[in-house]
Amino acid sequence: MNILDRIRQIRKALRLKQGEFASRIGITQTALSMIELEKVALTEKNVKLICATFAVDETWLRTGKGEMFISMSPYEKELLEVFGKLTADTQEFILDMARNLLKRQRK
């Protein structure tokens, strides 16, 4: 099983059609279809988005080793779900804010 098979496996586990899965990671259904058919290369950015959006363990996605999903609290799950629906600019803003909050928390 390769990484593209594992992406299909994630979609099936989440019971998402290509269009909904693609939309949540910010690409079109056509783009996802082309990736799954190996007509377009899977980008590093898309790997990261899949993992962040759906709480997928990146090692599992790349190698098949370990568990498919990362165990998270309900707060983490909700945050990732909402974050995945934001525009790239808004995601960058939120990430900067989170980093600043973390710095303050450490003081």
N, C-alpha and C positions, 0 to 999 in steps of 0.2 A: 504494500500500500504506500502510495506517495503522498506528498503534501496536498495535491489537488483532490485525491480521494478523501483525505481527512477533512478538507473544507466541505465537501459534499456530506460527509458524516456529521459535521457540526450542524449544517443546515437541517439535515433530517432529524437530528436529536432535538433541535429547537423547533422543529415543525414549521420551518420558514420556506417559502417559495423563493426562487432566485431573486425576483424583484424586490421583495421585502428585505432579504438579507443584504442585497446590493445597496439599497437605499440607506440602510442603517450604517453602512461603512462609507457612504458618500460616492458611490459609483452607480452606473446604470446597470440594468438587468443584462443588457447586451454585452457590456464590458465583462461582467461576471461570467456570462455564458462563454465568452471568448477565452477567458482565463481557464475555466473548467475544461474546455475543449483543447487546451494547450495551443491556441492560435495566437494568444497574447501572453507575454510573460507576467507572472505574479510578481509584483513589486515588493520591496522591503516595507514600504509605507503601508501597503494593503495587508501584509502579514501583521504588522503592529496594530493596525486598526481592527482587524478581526479579533486579535487577542484582547485588546482593550475594550472593544464594544461588547463582546460576548463572554468575557471572563474566561478565555481559553488559555491554557498553559502553553506558552510559546515553544518550550522544549517538545511537548507532545505534538504540536502542530508541525514542527520541523522534522521530528524524528520518529514520532509514534511511541516514544517512551514516556511512561508516567500516566497521569490521568488527563482526560480531555479538558475538564473544567477546573478552575481554581476555586477553592472553597472560600466564600466571602460572607461577610455580614450583610444583612438586608440593606444597610446604609450604603455599603460599597456597591452592591448590585444596582441600587437605584441611581447612585451617582454616575456609574458607568453608562447606564441606559440613557440618562438625560444628557450626559456629556457627548455621547455618540450622535445625538440628534442636533447638536449645535453646529454652527458654521465654523470653518477653520479659524477665522479671526477670533471668534468668541471662545473657542477652545484654547487658543493661545493666551488670551486674556485671563481666562479662568486658571490656567496652569501657572501663569506668573503670580496671580493672587495666592494660589495654594502654596507656592514656593515661599512667598513672603510670610504667609501665616506660619509655615513650618519654621522659618528662621526665628520669628517672634516666640514661638512656643518653646524653642530650644534655649532661649535666654532665661 
